[in-house]
């Protein structure tokens, strides 16, 4: 029979053991955390730890390419008055590569998460800078590449993934079961020359892309990036800010958000070439699309487009069915300042009620 004092002692001892176990599963890179097992490089830490570890990364530049093949967490931490651990290209550029599952293209990566399947890899509070990548022409550059893996990407910066028109900030792929789940949130992706966040995954990944800033470039380019956010799987794209401008005069900017089928796009602000629903059964709701050649393009069927605000399309259409979108419901949208309000509907589509003001041409003839 145990006394209250003994029970209290046993509980305290158990809590101490749990705390010790948790601490034992944490290591650091750099010297900003005292009395912690520490490594000089992130690659050394990854090679030393087992599944379930958290690797805390001190401020500084890390000229490395990282390959992660087990469930771990990478997290940047503040230290010495800074909070900016940054993965940069090694001297001489990137040399390690993987093969894209979707098309067999050789892709040089900065962080590769590969084959952890149901195991979760989390990356947070890090910057990934692709400057001086030296990727050969004809190959892709990926800031963060998840291949057949689940996890969460939060509070990162992916920038300067520029590689002959084939640079991506974040690239997600899977061809295996079970379905992978990946969240990308509260991150800044900018200055890429192909795509900001790209999921080439069909139904093998469910994505949640929320509260990110995605900006193609801060300066005009003769070949603007093709896309801001592009998902070919079910998922959610929520509360993001996507800017595909600027582009030189007479040069079309890339598309802000591209989706296939069974996705929900809600609460986003898109500036530039807007939202393209290529597939079926999507929900596009309560978004703001501004200053674009085309606002929302609906190419498939059974899509619901409602409560969106669209403005400033002086030479284009706010909503365009591309002569392919049929059996869609487009209602309760507010459109102001456009050359065309609703264009190229092949029918049948439900296109009323909507509020259209300052529109040169309300609707175009049926295709």
DAJONOR-V486503 format. One record per pair of residues at least 4 apart in sequence whose C-alpha atoms are under 8 Angstrom apart, sorted by sequence separation. I is the first residue (numbers start at 1). GAP is how many residues later the second one is. If there is no record, write none. Layout:
BEGIN
I GAP
I GAP
END
This chain:
BEGIN
2 4
3 4
4 4
5 4
6 4
7 4
8 4
9 4
10 4
11 4
12 4
13 4
14 4
15 4
16 4
17 4
18 4
19 4
20 4
21 4
22 4
40 4
41 4
42 4
43 4
44 4
45 4
49 4
68 4
78 4
79 4
89 4
90 4
100 4
116 4
135 4
146 4
162 4
163 4
192 4
201 4
220 4
231 4
247 4
259 4
270 4
313 4
321 4
345 4
2 5
28 5
39 5
78 5
89 5
99 5
100 5
116 5
135 5
162 5
247 5
270 5
277 5
290 5
298 5
313 5
321 5
39 6
77 6
78 6
99 6
100 6
135 6
161 6
162 6
174 6
190 6
247 6
289 6
335 6
356 6
31 7
38 7
76 7
77 7
99 7
100 7
161 7
189 7
217 7
246 7
289 7
311 7
28 8
30 8
76 8
77 8
98 8
99 8
113 8
161 8
189 8
216 8
217 8
245 8
310 8
27 9
28 9
29 9
30 9
46 9
76 9
97 9
98 9
216 9
244 9
245 9
27 10
28 10
29 10
30 10
45 10
97 10
98 10
159 10
244 10
26 11
27 11
28 11
29 11
30 11
97 11
98 11
158 11
216 11
244 11
27 12
29 12
96 12
97 12
158 12
216 12
244 12
29 13
95 13
96 13
130 13
215 13
229 13
243 13
257 13
94 14
129 14
144 14
214 14
228 14
242 14
256 14
275 14
42 15
94 15
128 15
143 15
214 15
228 15
242 15
256 15
274 15
295 15
341 15
29 16
94 16
128 16
143 16
228 16
256 16
261 16
274 16
28 17
55 17
57 17
59 17
227 17
255 17
256 17
257 17
258 17
259 17
260 17
261 17
265 17
266 17
270 17
272 17
318 17
27 18
53 18
54 18
55 18
56 18
57 18
58 18
59 18
110 18
143 18
196 18
254 18
255 18
256 18
257 18
258 18
259 18
260 18
261 18
262 18
263 18
264 18
265 18
266 18
267 18
268 18
269 18
270 18
271 18
272 18
273 18
274 18
295 18
341 18
51 19
52 19
53 19
54 19
55 19
56 19
57 19
58 19
59 19
142 19
196 19
225 19
253 19
254 19
255 19
256 19
257 19
258 19
259 19
260 19
261 19
262 19
263 19
264 19
265 19
266 19
267 19
268 19
269 19
270 19
271 19
272 19
273 19
274 19
277 19
278 19
279 19
284 19
285 19
289 19
294 19
326 19
330 19
331 19
335 19
340 19
341 19
345 19
347 19
42 20
50 20
51 20
52 20
53 20
54 20
55 20
56 20
57 20
58 20
59 20
110 20
141 20
169 20
196 20
224 20
253 20
255 20
258 20
259 20
260 20
261 20
262 20
263 20
264 20
265 20
266 20
267 20
268 20
269 20
270 20
271 20
272 20
273 20
274 20
275 20
276 20
277 20
278 20
279 20
280 20
281 20
282 20
283 20
284 20
285 20
286 20
287 20
288 20
289 20
290 20
291 20
292 20
293 20
318 20
325 20
326 20
327 20
328 20
329 20
330 20
331 20
332 20
333 20
334 20
335 20
336 20
337 20
338 20
339 20
340 20
341 20
342 20
343 20
344 20
345 20
346 20
347 20
41 21
43 21
51 21
52 21
54 21
56 21
58 21
59 21
89 21
141 21
169 21
195 21
252 21
255 21
261 21
262 21
264 21
266 21
267 21
269 21
271 21
272 21
273 21
274 21
275 21
276 21
277 21
278 21
279 21
280 21
281 21
282 21
283 21
284 21
285 21
286 21
287 21
288 21
289 21
290 21
291 21
292 21
293 21
298 21
317 21
321 21
322 21
323 21
324 21
325 21
326 21
327 21
328 21
329 21
330 21
331 21
332 21
333 21
334 21
335 21
336 21
337 21
338 21
339 21
340 21
341 21
342 21
343 21
344 21
345 21
346 21
42 22
43 22
46 22
50 22
65 22
88 22
141 22
265 22
273 22
274 22
275 22
276 22
277 22
278 22
279 22
280 22
281 22
282 22
283 22
284 22
285 22
286 22
287 22
288 22
289 22
290 22
291 22
293 22
294 22
295 22
296 22
297 22
298 22
299 22
316 22
317 22
318 22
319 22
320 22
321 22
322 22
323 22
324 22
325 22
326 22
327 22
328 22
329 22
330 22
331 22
332 22
333 22
334 22
335 22
336 22
337 22
338 22
339 22
340 22
341 22
342 22
343 22
344 22
345 22
43 23
59 23
62 23
64 23
87 23
140 23
169 23
182 23
184 23
185 23
189 23
190 23
193 23
224 23
274 23
276 23
277 23
280 23
281 23
285 23
286 23
290 23
293 23
294 23
295 23
296 23
297 23
298 23
299 23
305 23
306 23
310 23
314 23
315 23
316 23
317 23
318 23
319 23
320 23
321 23
322 23
323 23
326 23
327 23
331 23
332 23
336 23
340 23
344 23
42 24
43 24
59 24
60 24
61 24
62 24
63 24
64 24
65 24
139 24
168 24
179 24
180 24
181 24
182 24
183 24
184 24
185 24
186 24
187 24
188 24
189 24
190 24
191 24
192 24
193 24
284 24
292 24
293 24
294 24
295 24
296 24
297 24
298 24
299 24
300 24
301 24
302 24
303 24
304 24
305 24
306 24
307 24
308 24
309 24
310 24
311 24
312 24
313 24
314 24
315 24
316 24
317 24
318 24
319 24
320 24
321 24
325 24
330 24
340 24
33 25
58 25
59 25
60 25
61 25
62 25
63 25
64 25
65 25
141 25
142 25
143 25
144 25
145 25
146 25
147 25
148 25
149 25
167 25
168 25
170 25
179 25
180 25
181 25
182 25
183 25
184 25
185 25
186 25
187 25
188 25
189 25
190 25
191 25
192 25
220 25
221 25
222 25
294 25
295 25
297 25
299 25
300 25
301 25
302 25
303 25
304 25
305 25
306 25
307 25
308 25
309 25
310 25
311 25
312 25
313 25
314 25
315 25
317 25
320 25
321 25
27 26
29 26
32 26
58 26
59 26
60 26
61 26
62 26
63 26
64 26
137 26
138 26
140 26
141 26
142 26
143 26
144 26
145 26
146 26
147 26
148 26
167 26
168 26
169 26
170 26
171 26
172 26
173 26
174 26
175 26
178 26
179 26
180 26
181 26
182 26
183 26
184 26
185 26
186 26
187 26
188 26
189 26
190 26
191 26
207 26
209 26
210 26
214 26
220 26
221 26
222 26
228 26
233 26
234 26
237 26
238 26
242 26
244 26
245 26
246 26
294 26
298 26
299 26
300 26
301 26
302 26
303 26
304 26
305 26
306 26
307 26
308 26
309 26
310 26
311 26
312 26
313 26
317 26
25 27
26 27
27 27
28 27
29 27
30 27
31 27
32 27
58 27
59 27
61 27
63 27
108 27
136 27
137 27
139 27
140 27
141 27
142 27
143 27
144 27
145 27
146 27
147 27
148 27
166 27
167 27
168 27
169 27
170 27
171 27
172 27
173 27
174 27
177 27
179 27
183 27
185 27
186 27
190 27
191 27
206 27
207 27
208 27
209 27
210 27
211 27
212 27
213 27
214 27
215 27
216 27
217 27
219 27
220 27
221 27
226 27
227 27
228 27
229 27
230 27
231 27
232 27
233 27
234 27
235 27
236 27
237 27
238 27
239 27
240 27
241 27
242 27
243 27
244 27
245 27
298 27
299 27
301 27
302 27
306 27
307 27
311 27
313 27
25 28
26 28
27 28
28 28
29 28
30 28
57 28
63 28
121 28
123 28
128 28
129 28
130 28
135 28
138 28
140 28
142 28
143 28
145 28
148 28
165 28
166 28
167 28
168 28
169 28
170 28
171 28
172 28
173 28
176 28
184 28
205 28
206 28
207 28
208 28
209 28
210 28
211 28
212 28
213 28
214 28
215 28
216 28
217 28
218 28
219 28
220 28
223 28
224 28
225 28
226 28
227 28
228 28
229 28
230 28
231 28
232 28
233 28
234 28
235 28
236 28
237 28
238 28
239 28
240 28
241 28
242 28
243 28
244 28
245 28
305 28
25 29
26 29
27 29
28 29
29 29
30 29
65 29
120 29
121 29
122 29
123 29
124 29
125 29
126 29
127 29
128 29
129 29
130 29
131 29
134 29
142 29
153 29
154 29
162 29
164 29
165 29
166 29
168 29
171 29
172 29
175 29
203 29
204 29
205 29
206 29
207 29
208 29
209 29
210 29
211 29
212 29
213 29
214 29
215 29
216 29
217 29
222 29
224 29
225 29
226 29
227 29
228 29
229 29
230 29
231 29
232 29
233 29
234 29
235 29
236 29
237 29
238 29
239 29
240 29
241 29
242 29
243 29
244 29
26 30
28 30
119 30
120 30
121 30
122 30
123 30
124 30
125 30
126 30
127 30
128 30
129 30
130 30
131 30
133 30
150 30
151 30
152 30
153 30
154 30
155 30
156 30
157 30
158 30
159 30
160 30
161 30
162 30
163 30
168 30
174 30
194 30
195 30
201 30
202 30
203 30
208 30
210 30
211 30
215 30
224 30
227 30
228 30
233 30
236 30
238 30
239 30
65 31
108 31
111 31
113 31
117 31
118 31
119 31
120 31
121 31
122 31
123 31
124 31
125 31
126 31
127 31
128 31
129 31
130 31
131 31
149 31
150 31
151 31
152 31
153 31
154 31
155 31
156 31
157 31
158 31
159 31
160 31
161 31
162 31
174 31
193 31
194 31
195 31
196 31
197 31
198 31
199 31
200 31
201 31
202 31
203 31
209 31
227 31
237 31
107 32
108 32
109 32
110 32
111 32
112 32
113 32
114 32
115 32
116 32
117 32
118 32
119 32
120 32
122 32
124 32
127 32
129 32
130 32
148 32
150 32
151 32
152 32
153 32
154 32
155 32
156 32
157 32
158 32
159 32
160 32
161 32
162 32
173 32
193 32
194 32
195 32
196 32
197 32
198 32
199 32
200 32
201 32
202 32
106 33
107 33
108 33
109 33
110 33
111 33
112 33
113 33
114 33
115 33
116 33
117 33
123 33
152 33
154 33
155 33
157 33
159 33
192 33
193 33
194 33
195 33
196 33
197 33
198 33
199 33
200 33
105 34
106 34
107 34
108 34
109 34
110 34
111 34
112 34
113 34
114 34
115 34
116 34
153 34
195 34
199 34
105 35
107 35
109 35
110 35
112 35
114 35
195 35
109 36
113 36
87 39
93 39
94 39
85 40
86 40
87 40
88 40
89 40
92 40
93 40
94 40
84 41
85 41
86 41
87 41
88 41
89 41
92 41
93 41
94 41
252 41
84 42
85 42
86 42
87 42
88 42
89 42
92 42
93 42
68 43
84 43
86 43
88 43
89 43
65 44
66 44
67 44
68 44
69 44
89 44
323 44
65 45
66 45
67 45
68 45
69 45
70 45
71 45
32 46
33 46
64 46
65 46
66 46
67 46
68 46
69 46
70 46
32 47
67 47
69 47
32 48
71 48
72 48
73 48
74 48
75 48
76 48
77 48
70 49
71 49
72 49
73 49
74 49
75 49
76 49
71 50
72 50
73 50
74 50
75 50
76 50
70 51
75 51
165 58
117 59
117 60
118 60
165 60
117 61
118 62
117 63
102 71
101 72
101 73
101 74
102 98
END
